[in-house]
Amino acid sequence: MTVVAAMGAMARAYLPQERERVDAAGAWTTAAIFWTAVAAGVLLKGPLILMVVALAALALSIVDRSARWLLTLKPLAGVIWLAVLVLPWFVAIIGRSGDAFLAQSVGEDLLGKVLAGRESHGAPPGYYFVLFWVTFWPGATLAALATPAVWRARREPAVKFLLAWLVPSWLVFELVMTKLPHYVLPLYPAIAILIAGVIDARALSRKPVLEWGTVWWFIVPMVAGIAGIVALAVIGRQFGLLVWPLMGVAAVLGFLAWRLYQADGAEHALLRAVAAAILTAIAIFGLIIPSLGQLFPSPTLARILRESGCAHPEAAAVGYQEPSLVFLAGTATRLADTAGAAEFLRGGECRFAFVEAREERSFAQRAEALGLRYSAGPRIDAINVSTGRPITIAVFRSVGAS
C-alpha cells in the first residue's frame, strides 16, 4: 500500500501532462503524499520502499538523461519530513536495545538474506518469474497477451514509468538469494496497470499460442480445490462436504466466464469471474485453511493461554518464534533462549514456556540447575510454514521456585 501511494505520487511528478496541470499547492500535496508514504514504508518494512522508489527514479533519470522532474517532489523538505516521521522510532528502539537492533536487522537479517538463502528459502534467479504465473493468476494470462503491446509502447512516458517501477526492482529480487513469494508484491500493481492500459486500448495479442494461456481461467480453481482437499486427507483432517460443490460451481463459472466472453460481453464475464473468485475464497479460506490446524500452531498456543484459568497469563517462546505468536498471545510474549525461558518461569505464577522439541533437553537441564518446579502441558505437533519443517512444541507452566 505504501509503495503504491509513493509511486502514484511519483507518477504525478514525472508525467508531463500531470506536472502541467498541477499548481504550486498541488505540487506540495503530491510531495507530502510521496514522502509520508516513504516514511510509513520504512517503518513497516525498513529499506524496501527506498529501493523501489530509488531504482525507479534512477532508471527514469538515466533513460531521459535528466532528473529535473525530481524537484517536483521537494527533496529537501521531503527528507526533513521523512526524518521527522522516522527518527523518533529509531531513537526509541536504539535507546531500548542499543546497537543490537541495527546490527541484527541490517547486518544479519538484511545482508544475510541478500548474500545467502535464509529461513530455508534460497532459490535461483528466475524463481519469481516462474511463480508469477500462479501468484498473479488469473491476471498472468492477460500479462502474456499484453506483453507485445507493452513492448511497442515502451517509449511512452506512462509505460516507461511503469516499466521503471517494475523491471529494476524485479531484477534485484531475482538476484537476492533469499526468496519468498510475497517479496515482489509491491511490483504487481505496475503489471496490473500495464495490463489495464493494453485492455483499454484493445491491443491484446491475438496470437493463438498466447490466447490458449487463458485456459488457466477455469483449470486453476479445480486444481486449487483438489489440492486443498488432498492436503486435508493426507494430514488426516476432516473437511466439510461443502468444499466439493463450492469448488465445482466456481470451476463452472470460471469456464463460462472464459468461454462465453465473446457471446455475452465483458460485463457478464466479469460477473461470472467474480462469483467464481468469491466461491473459491470461501472454500479455501473459509473451509480448507482453517482445517489445517497443523500449519498454524500460534492460534493453538494462544488458546492454551486463554483457557489456562489465569487472568493475565504470560508466555516465553523458545525455538518457535513466529511474529504471529506475539500477535495472538500478546506483546508481552518473550522470545527467549532456553536459559531465558527457565528464568522467566521462575518469575511467578501463570507463566508458560513454549519450547520446541530440539531445545527441550537444554531447557530441562537449565530448569534443573535453577531448582525450578514446573508442570508439563500438551505437546503440539505442527508444521512451521515459514521454514517448511515439522515441529513439536512442548508447553510448560510455572508451579513455583523451590
Backbone hydrogen bonds, N-H to C=O, Kabsch-Sander energy under -0.5 kcal/mol:
donor,donor_aa,acceptor,acceptor_aa,energy
5,A,1,M,-2.3
6,A,2,T,-2.5
7,M,3,V,-3.0
8,G,4,V,-2.4
9,A,5,A,-2.0
10,M,6,A,-2.4
11,A,7,M,-2.3
12,R,8,G,-1.5
13,A,9,A,-1.4
14,Y,10,M,-1.8
15,L,11,A,-2.9
18,E,15,L,-0.6
19,R,15,L,-2.2
20,E,16,P,-2.2
21,R,17,Q,-1.0
22,V,18,E,-0.6
22,V,19,R,-0.7
27,A,23,D,-2.2
28,W,24,A,-1.8
29,T,25,A,-1.9
30,T,26,G,-2.5
31,A,27,A,-2.4
32,A,28,W,-2.4
33,I,29,T,-2.4
34,F,30,T,-2.4
35,W,31,A,-2.6
36,T,32,A,-2.2
37,A,33,I,-2.3
38,V,34,F,-2.2
39,A,35,W,-2.3
40,A,36,T,-2.5
41,G,37,A,-2.5
42,V,38,V,-2.3
43,L,39,A,-2.2
44,L,40,A,-1.9
45,K,41,G,-2.8
46,G,42,V,-2.2
48,L,45,K,-1.1
49,I,46,G,-0.6
51,M,47,P,-2.0
52,V,48,L,-1.9
53,V,49,I,-2.4
54,A,50,L,-2.3
55,L,51,M,-2.4
56,A,52,V,-1.9
57,A,53,V,-2.4
58,L,54,A,-2.6
59,A,55,L,-2.6
60,L,56,A,-2.3
61,S,57,A,-2.2
62,I,58,L,-2.3
63,V,59,A,-2.5
64,D,60,L,-2.6
65,R,61,S,-1.0
66,S,61,S,-1.2
70,L,67,A,-1.6
71,L,68,R,-1.8
72,T,69,W,-1.4
73,L,70,L,-1.6
74,K,71,L,-1.8
78,G,74,K,-2.8
79,V,75,P,-2.5
80,I,76,L,-1.7
81,W,77,A,-2.3
82,L,78,G,-2.7
83,A,79,V,-2.3
84,V,80,I,-2.3
85,L,81,W,-1.9
86,V,82,L,-2.2
87,L,83,A,-2.3
89,W,86,V,-0.8
90,F,86,V,-1.5
91,V,87,L,-3.1
92,A,88,P,-2.2
93,I,89,W,-2.6
94,I,90,F,-2.4
95,G,91,V,-2.3
96,R,92,A,-1.4
97,S,93,I,-2.8
98,G,94,I,-2.7
100,A,97,S,-1.2
101,F,98,G,-0.7
103,A,99,D,-2.5
104,Q,100,A,-2.4
105,S,101,F,-3.2
106,V,102,L,-2.2
107,G,102,L,-1.2
108,E,103,A,-1.3
109,D,104,Q,-3.3
110,L,105,S,-2.2
111,L,106,V,-2.3
112,G,108,E,-0.6
113,K,109,D,-1.8
114,V,110,L,-1.6
115,L,111,L,-2.3
116,A,112,G,-1.9
118,R,116,A,-0.7
121,H,118,R,-1.6
123,A,177,M,-1.5
127,Y,124,P,-1.3
130,V,126,G,-2.2
131,L,127,Y,-2.4
132,F,128,Y,-1.9
133,W,129,F,-0.6
133,W,130,V,-0.8
134,V,131,L,-1.9
135,T,131,L,-2.8
136,F,132,F,-2.2
137,W,134,V,-1.2
139,G,136,F,-1.2
140,A,136,F,-0.9
141,T,138,P,-1.1
142,L,138,P,-0.7
143,A,139,G,-2.1
144,A,140,A,-1.8
145,L,141,T,-1.6
146,A,142,L,-2.0
147,T,143,A,-1.4
150,V,146,A,-2.2
151,W,147,T,-2.4
152,R,148,P,-1.9
153,A,149,A,-1.6
154,R,151,W,-1.2
156,E,153,A,-2.0
160,K,156,E,-3.1
161,F,157,P,-2.4
162,L,158,A,-2.2
163,L,159,V,-2.5
164,A,160,K,-2.0
165,W,161,F,-1.9
166,L,162,L,-1.9
167,V,163,L,-2.8
170,W,166,L,-2.0
171,L,167,V,-2.4
172,V,168,P,-1.8
173,F,169,S,-2.6
174,E,170,W,-2.2
175,L,171,L,-1.7
176,V,172,V,-2.1
177,M,114,V,-1.4
178,T,113,K,-2.5
179,K,121,H,-3.2
183,Y,180,L,-2.0
184,V,181,P,-0.7
185,L,182,H,-1.5
187,L,184,V,-2.2
188,Y,184,V,-0.7
188,Y,185,L,-1.1
190,A,187,L,-0.6
191,I,187,L,-1.1
192,A,188,Y,-2.5
193,I,189,P,-2.5
194,L,190,A,-2.1
195,I,191,I,-2.4
196,A,192,A,-2.5
197,G,193,I,-2.3
198,V,194,L,-1.9
199,I,195,I,-2.6
200,D,196,A,-2.5
201,A,197,G,-1.6
202,R,199,I,-1.6
203,A,198,V,-2.4
205,S,145,L,-2.6
210,L,207,K,-1.1
211,E,207,K,-2.5
212,W,208,P,-2.2
213,G,210,L,-1.3
214,T,211,E,-1.8
215,V,212,W,-1.7
216,W,213,G,-1.7
217,W,214,T,-2.0
218,F,215,V,-1.4
219,I,215,V,-1.4
220,V,216,W,-1.8
222,M,218,F,-0.8
223,V,219,I,-2.5
224,A,220,V,-3.1
225,G,221,P,-2.2
226,I,222,M,-2.7
227,A,223,V,-2.8
228,G,224,A,-2.2
229,I,225,G,-2.2
230,V,226,I,-2.7
231,A,227,A,-2.3
232,L,228,G,-2.0
233,A,229,I,-2.3
234,V,230,V,-2.6
235,I,231,A,-1.7
236,G,233,A,-1.1
237,R,232,L,-2.5
243,V,240,G,-1.5
246,L,242,L,-2.2
247,M,243,V,-2.7
248,G,244,W,-2.5
249,V,245,P,-2.8
250,A,246,L,-2.2
251,A,247,M,-2.3
252,V,248,G,-2.1
253,L,249,V,-2.7
254,G,250,A,-2.5
255,F,251,A,-2.3
256,L,252,V,-2.6
257,A,253,L,-2.4
258,W,254,G,-1.4
259,R,255,F,-3.2
260,L,256,L,-2.5
261,Y,258,W,-0.8
264,D,260,L,-2.9
265,G,261,Y,-2.1
269,A,265,G,-1.7
270,L,266,A,-2.8
271,L,267,E,-2.2
272,R,268,H,-2.3
273,A,269,A,-2.5
274,V,270,L,-2.8
275,A,271,L,-2.2
276,A,272,R,-2.4
277,A,273,A,-2.4
278,I,274,V,-2.5
279,L,275,A,-2.4
280,T,276,A,-2.4
281,A,277,A,-2.5
282,I,278,I,-2.4
283,A,279,L,-2.3
284,I,280,T,-2.8
285,F,281,A,-2.4
286,G,281,A,-0.8
286,G,282,I,-1.2
287,L,282,I,-0.7
287,L,283,A,-0.8
288,I,283,A,-2.5
289,I,284,I,-3.2
291,S,287,L,-0.7
291,S,288,I,-0.7
292,L,288,I,-0.6
292,L,289,I,-1.6
293,G,291,S,-1.7
295,L,292,L,-1.7
296,F,293,G,-1.4
300,T,296,F,-0.7
301,L,297,P,-2.4
302,A,298,S,-2.6
303,R,299,P,-2.1
304,I,300,T,-1.7
305,L,301,L,-1.4
306,R,302,A,-2.1
307,E,303,R,-2.3
308,S,305,L,-1.3
309,G,306,R,-0.5
314,E,350,C,-1.9
316,A,352,F,-2.0
317,A,334,R,-3.1
318,V,354,F,-3.1
320,Y,318,V,-1.5
321,Q,319,G,-0.9
325,L,322,E,-1.3
326,V,322,E,-1.0
327,F,323,P,-2.4
328,L,324,S,-2.3
329,A,325,L,-3.0
330,G,326,V,-1.5
333,T,330,G,-1.9
334,R,315,A,-2.6
336,A,317,A,-2.2
336,A,334,R,-0.7
341,A,337,D,-2.4
342,A,338,T,-2.1
343,E,339,A,-2.3
344,F,340,G,-2.1
345,L,341,A,-2.3
346,R,342,A,-1.6
347,G,344,F,-1.5
348,G,345,L,-1.1
352,F,314,E,-2.3
353,A,396,F,-2.7
354,F,316,A,-3.1
355,V,353,A,-0.7
355,V,394,A,-2.7
356,E,318,V,-2.3
356,E,354,F,-0.5
357,A,392,T,-2.7
359,E,356,E,-2.3
360,E,357,A,-1.3
361,R,357,A,-0.5
363,F,359,E,-2.1
364,A,360,E,-2.6
365,Q,361,R,-2.1
366,R,362,S,-2.1
367,A,363,F,-2.7
368,E,364,A,-2.3
369,A,365,Q,-2.0
370,L,366,R,-1.6
371,G,367,A,-0.6
371,G,368,E,-0.9
372,L,367,A,-2.8
373,R,400,G,-0.9
375,S,397,R,-2.8
377,G,395,V,-4.0
380,I,393,I,-3.0
381,D,379,R,-0.6
382,A,380,I,-0.5
382,A,391,I,-3.0
383,I,294,Q,-3.2
384,N,389,R,-2.8
385,V,295,L,-0.6
385,V,383,I,-1.0
387,T,384,N,-1.0
388,G,384,N,-3.0
389,R,384,N,-0.8
391,I,382,A,-3.0
393,I,380,I,-2.6
394,A,355,V,-3.1
394,A,392,T,-0.5
395,V,378,P,-1.3
396,F,353,A,-2.4
396,F,394,A,-0.5
397,R,375,S,-2.7
398,S,351,R,-2.7
399,V,373,R,-2.0
400,G,373,R,-1.2
402,S,371,G,-1.5
